[in-house]
Amino acid sequence: MFSNARFGMLFEIFRIKPIKSIVMKRLFIILPLLSFIATSCYKEPVAEAVFTPDPAYVGQDVDFTNYSVNANRVQWDFGDGTISDAFNVTHYYVDPGTYTGSLSAYGKKGDVSVAPFQIQVIGSEIKIIVKDYEDDALIEGASVILFESLADWEAGNYKGKPEAFTDAYGECTFSNLSYQKYYVDVQYREQNADTGWVNWLLAEEDIKWIETQMLPGNYDHTFIAYVDFVTFDDNKKSARFGMRPEFRPPLNSLRSKLKSASSERALKENKISTKRGEK
């Protein structure tokens, strides 16, 4: 026979077991529910961006602003071979053209959203004015060629280079240029004569005579190409080394003479750039 005390203990044991079972079942139900809620709260990244100005000029700062949401990190591809991991970024383009870029927004789980964009980049423009160094006379009909590098200018690689001829005001204009310096080659040979004008002799003294300023597209640029009156040599190899008739030395001594005389030729202001919209 069970005493009352033993019977009470047994009753409590049997009464508690079903309660524990119910609690465990509820726990198993709640845990998957919490996992589901946590999963459903994750939001995928959405890439979004704006940039200004549009269109832009070469050499002009373009502000790229990131409006992506749920992004752990971002990466910009500007379409010109340049990338950046900055959240917001300022970038400029060197060459004119249409660029297709993108903004990639990465989520915490490594998933990615990509927002492509296109930007039109307008080239720069420069006006060349050809003047005689001695008297500032404007030279009409001069051939003006732009070189992208000093090495090309020195080698005389004219093929494929942009060329223009000066008008009655000694002016010509080049457009759709890159954000860089150019090297100016000027030559004019009088008809049926061995005389004319070139800028090669000045270049021998100082490269600044032929080197333009940097050319951001949102500026108006003028470059004054000063030239010397020369007598051309019929020998093609030395045609570049003409000299004023009254001072023309033997060609093999020309370079040394120019070197010794270089201090006598003062540099003149030949580069003018004004931001568009400014007087």
C-alpha positions as CSV (number, residue, x, y, z in Angstrom):
1,M,0.0,0.0,0.0
2,F,1.1,3.5,-0.8
3,S,1.1,6.0,2.0
4,N,-0.5,9.3,1.4
5,A,3.0,11.0,1.1
6,R,4.2,8.5,-1.5
7,F,0.9,8.8,-3.4
8,G,1.3,12.6,-3.4
9,M,4.8,12.5,-4.9
10,L,3.8,10.1,-7.6
11,F,0.8,12.3,-8.5
12,E,3.1,15.3,-8.8
13,I,5.6,13.4,-11.1
14,F,2.9,12.2,-13.4
15,R,1.3,15.6,-13.5
16,I,4.5,17.5,-14.4
17,K,5.6,15.3,-17.3
18,P,2.8,16.4,-19.7
19,I,3.5,20.0,-18.9
20,K,7.2,19.7,-19.9
21,S,6.2,18.0,-23.1
22,I,3.9,20.9,-24.0
23,V,6.6,23.4,-23.3
24,M,9.1,21.6,-25.5
25,K,6.7,21.4,-28.4
26,R,6.0,25.1,-28.2
27,L,9.7,25.7,-28.2
28,F,10.3,23.7,-31.3
29,I,7.5,25.6,-33.0
30,I,8.8,29.1,-32.0
31,L,12.5,28.5,-33.0
32,P,11.7,27.8,-36.7
33,L,9.3,30.8,-36.7
34,L,12.1,33.1,-35.4
35,S,14.4,31.7,-38.1
36,F,11.8,32.5,-40.8
37,I,11.3,36.0,-39.5
38,A,15.1,36.7,-39.5
39,T,15.4,35.4,-43.1
40,S,12.4,37.4,-44.3
41,C,13.8,40.6,-42.7
42,Y,17.0,40.5,-45.0
43,K,16.7,43.0,-47.8
44,E,18.6,42.7,-51.0
45,P,20.8,45.6,-52.2
46,V,19.5,48.0,-54.8
47,A,22.0,50.1,-56.8
48,E,21.1,53.6,-57.7
49,A,23.2,56.7,-58.5
50,V,23.2,60.1,-60.2
51,F,26.0,62.2,-61.7
52,T,26.4,65.8,-62.7
53,P,27.1,67.5,-65.0
54,D,25.8,65.6,-67.9
55,P,27.1,66.0,-70.5
56,A,30.6,66.7,-69.2
57,Y,33.7,68.2,-70.7
58,V,37.2,66.5,-70.8
59,G,39.1,67.4,-67.6
60,Q,35.9,68.6,-65.9
61,D,35.1,67.1,-62.5
62,V,32.0,64.9,-62.5
63,D,30.3,64.3,-59.2
64,F,29.0,60.7,-58.8
65,T,26.5,60.3,-55.9
66,N,25.5,57.0,-54.6
67,Y,21.8,56.4,-53.6
68,S,22.0,52.6,-53.2
69,V,20.1,51.0,-50.4
70,N,20.9,47.9,-48.3
71,A,24.5,48.0,-49.7
72,N,27.4,46.7,-47.6
73,R,29.9,48.1,-50.1
74,V,29.9,49.6,-53.6
75,Q,32.2,49.7,-56.6
76,W,32.1,52.3,-59.5
77,D,33.3,51.5,-63.0
78,F,33.6,54.7,-65.0
79,G,33.9,53.0,-68.4
80,D,37.4,54.4,-69.1
81,G,39.4,51.7,-67.3
82,T,39.1,53.4,-63.9
83,I,37.3,51.9,-60.9
84,S,36.7,53.2,-57.3
85,D,35.3,51.7,-54.1
86,A,34.4,55.0,-52.6
87,F,30.8,55.6,-51.6
88,N,30.6,58.9,-53.4
89,V,33.3,60.0,-55.8
90,T,34.5,62.7,-58.2
91,H,36.0,61.7,-61.5
92,Y,37.1,63.3,-64.7
93,Y,37.6,61.9,-68.2
94,V,40.7,62.6,-70.4
95,D,39.3,61.8,-73.8
96,P,36.1,62.8,-75.5
97,G,33.4,60.2,-76.3
98,T,30.5,58.2,-74.9
99,Y,31.3,56.1,-71.8
100,T,29.2,53.2,-70.4
101,G,29.9,52.7,-66.7
102,S,28.1,51.1,-63.8
103,L,27.6,51.2,-60.0
104,S,27.6,47.8,-58.3
105,A,26.0,47.6,-54.8
106,Y,26.9,44.5,-52.8
107,G,24.8,43.1,-49.9
108,K,25.9,41.4,-46.7
109,K,25.4,38.0,-48.3
110,G,27.6,38.8,-51.3
111,D,24.6,39.4,-53.7
112,V,25.0,42.3,-56.0
113,S,22.8,44.9,-57.8
114,V,24.2,46.7,-60.8
115,A,23.0,50.1,-62.1
116,P,24.5,50.9,-65.6
117,F,24.9,54.5,-66.8
118,Q,26.1,56.4,-69.9
119,I,27.8,59.7,-70.0
120,Q,28.7,61.9,-72.9
121,V,32.1,63.7,-72.7
122,I,32.7,66.7,-74.9
123,G,36.3,67.4,-76.2
124,S,38.2,70.6,-75.7
125,E,38.9,73.3,-78.2
126,I,41.8,75.6,-78.8
127,K,42.4,78.6,-81.1
128,I,45.9,78.9,-82.5
129,I,47.0,82.4,-83.5
130,V,50.2,82.5,-85.6
131,K,52.3,85.7,-85.2
132,D,55.8,86.8,-86.3
133,Y,58.1,86.9,-83.3
134,E,59.7,90.2,-84.3
135,D,56.7,92.4,-85.2
136,D,53.6,90.4,-84.1
137,A,52.4,90.4,-87.8
138,L,49.6,87.8,-88.3
139,I,50.5,85.0,-90.7
140,E,47.8,83.9,-93.1
141,G,47.8,80.5,-94.8
142,A,50.2,78.8,-92.3
143,S,50.0,75.1,-91.8
144,V,49.4,74.2,-88.2
145,I,49.7,70.6,-86.9
146,L,49.0,69.4,-83.4
147,F,51.1,66.6,-81.9
148,E,50.1,64.6,-78.8
149,S,53.6,64.2,-77.6
150,L,56.9,65.9,-77.8
151,A,58.5,62.7,-79.1
152,D,56.2,62.7,-82.1
153,W,56.8,66.4,-82.7
154,E,60.6,65.9,-82.7
155,A,60.3,62.9,-85.0
156,G,58.0,64.8,-87.4
157,N,55.4,62.0,-87.5
158,Y,52.8,64.0,-89.4
159,K,50.6,61.1,-90.6
160,G,47.2,61.2,-89.1
161,K,47.8,64.4,-87.1
162,P,45.1,67.1,-87.1
163,E,46.0,70.0,-89.5
164,A,44.5,73.4,-90.1
165,F,45.4,76.5,-92.0
166,T,45.3,80.0,-90.6
167,D,42.8,82.6,-92.0
168,A,43.3,86.3,-92.7
169,Y,43.5,86.9,-89.0
170,G,46.2,84.3,-88.5
171,E,43.8,82.1,-86.7
172,C,42.7,78.4,-86.9
173,T,40.8,76.3,-84.4
174,F,41.0,72.6,-83.3
175,S,38.2,70.9,-81.5
176,N,37.3,67.5,-80.0
177,L,40.7,67.4,-78.2
178,S,41.7,65.5,-75.1
179,Y,42.6,66.8,-71.7
180,Q,46.3,67.2,-72.1
181,K,49.1,69.4,-73.5
182,Y,49.7,69.5,-77.3
183,Y,52.8,70.4,-79.3
184,V,52.3,72.9,-82.1
185,D,54.1,72.7,-85.5
186,V,53.8,75.7,-87.7
187,Q,55.1,76.2,-91.3
188,Y,54.4,78.6,-94.1
189,R,56.4,78.7,-97.2
190,E,55.9,81.6,-99.6
191,Q,54.9,80.6,-103.1
192,N,57.7,80.2,-105.6
193,A,60.2,81.2,-102.9
194,D,62.6,79.6,-100.4
195,T,61.5,81.8,-97.6
196,G,58.7,81.6,-95.1
197,W,57.9,81.2,-91.4
198,V,58.4,78.3,-88.9
199,N,58.3,77.9,-85.1
200,W,61.0,75.2,-85.0
201,L,63.8,77.6,-84.1
202,L,62.0,79.0,-81.1
203,A,61.4,75.4,-80.0
204,E,65.1,74.8,-80.0
205,E,65.5,77.6,-77.5
206,D,62.6,76.7,-75.2
207,I,59.9,74.0,-75.5
208,K,57.3,76.4,-74.1
209,W,57.2,78.1,-77.4
210,I,55.4,75.1,-78.9
211,E,53.8,73.5,-75.8
212,T,50.2,74.4,-75.1
213,Q,48.5,74.6,-71.7
214,M,46.4,71.8,-70.4
215,L,43.1,71.8,-72.1
216,P,40.0,71.2,-69.9
217,G,37.0,71.4,-72.1
218,N,35.0,73.8,-70.0
219,Y,37.5,76.6,-70.8
220,D,38.2,78.8,-73.8
221,H,41.8,78.3,-74.8
222,T,44.0,80.4,-77.0
223,F,47.6,79.6,-77.9
224,I,49.8,82.1,-79.7
225,A,52.3,80.3,-81.9
226,Y,55.2,82.7,-82.6
227,V,57.3,82.0,-85.7
228,D,60.5,83.1,-87.3
229,F,61.0,84.3,-90.9
230,V,63.4,81.8,-92.4
231,T,65.2,80.8,-95.6
232,F,64.5,77.1,-96.3
233,D,67.3,74.7,-97.4
234,D,66.4,72.5,-100.3
235,N,68.0,69.5,-98.5
236,K,64.9,67.9,-96.9
237,K,67.0,66.7,-93.9
238,S,67.8,70.2,-92.9
239,A,64.6,72.0,-94.1
240,R,63.6,72.4,-90.5
241,F,66.7,74.5,-89.7
242,G,66.1,77.6,-91.8
243,M,67.3,80.9,-90.5
244,R,66.7,84.6,-91.2
245,P,68.8,85.3,-94.4
246,E,71.0,87.9,-92.8
247,F,71.9,85.5,-89.9
248,R,71.9,82.2,-91.6
249,P,75.0,80.2,-90.6
250,P,76.2,76.8,-91.9
251,L,73.6,74.2,-91.0
252,N,76.1,72.1,-89.0
253,S,76.7,75.1,-86.6
254,L,73.0,76.1,-86.3
255,R,72.3,74.2,-83.0
256,S,75.3,75.6,-81.2
257,K,74.5,79.1,-82.4
258,L,70.9,78.8,-81.2
259,K,72.1,77.6,-77.8
260,S,74.4,80.5,-77.3
261,A,71.7,83.0,-78.5
262,S,68.8,81.5,-76.5
263,S,69.2,84.0,-73.6
264,E,68.6,86.9,-76.1
265,R,65.1,85.8,-76.9
266,A,62.6,86.7,-74.2
267,L,59.6,84.5,-73.7
268,K,56.3,86.1,-74.6
269,E,53.0,85.3,-73.1
270,N,51.4,82.7,-75.4
271,K,48.8,80.8,-73.3
272,I,45.4,82.2,-72.5
273,S,42.6,80.2,-70.8
274,T,39.3,81.6,-69.6
275,K,36.6,79.6,-67.9
276,R,33.4,79.6,-70.0
277,G,30.8,82.1,-68.7
278,E,33.5,84.3,-67.3
279,K,34.5,87.6,-68.9
